[in-house]
Amino acid sequence: MVAEAAPIQERVERAKELLEKKRLEKMREEEEEQRRKEIERRKIGKDVQEMKRQQQDKEMKLLLEQRRKEKEEDALLRQRVLDQIAQDR
């Protein structure tokens, strides 16, 4: 009976060790997955920020170009008025 108890006890201990090993492995995998998700979340955040910055740059360039055209048109209109005044004299 003692001889049988030892192998059963060894098998129980071995089973406990295997369960603990699997639990630790699963825990490490979950931690690694969380790290990967956090890295991906940060990357997405940076990408979104970069897209916003690019959009703002684009809008600023468009506004500056629009302002330049308006000034150019104003200058042309002013010159026409001055030319017309000069002709009328």
C-alpha angles and dihedrals in degrees: 000000000000089000090055093046093057096057091044091049090048091051091049091050091046090050091050091050091050092049091049091048091051091047092052092046091051090048091051091048091051091049090049090049090051090051091050091049091049091050090049091047091052092046091051090048091052091047091051091049091049091050090050091049092050091048091050091049090050092049091048092052090050092050092048091049091048091050091049091052092048091051090048091050091047091051091049092048091048091050091050090052091049091047091049091050090050091051092048092058 
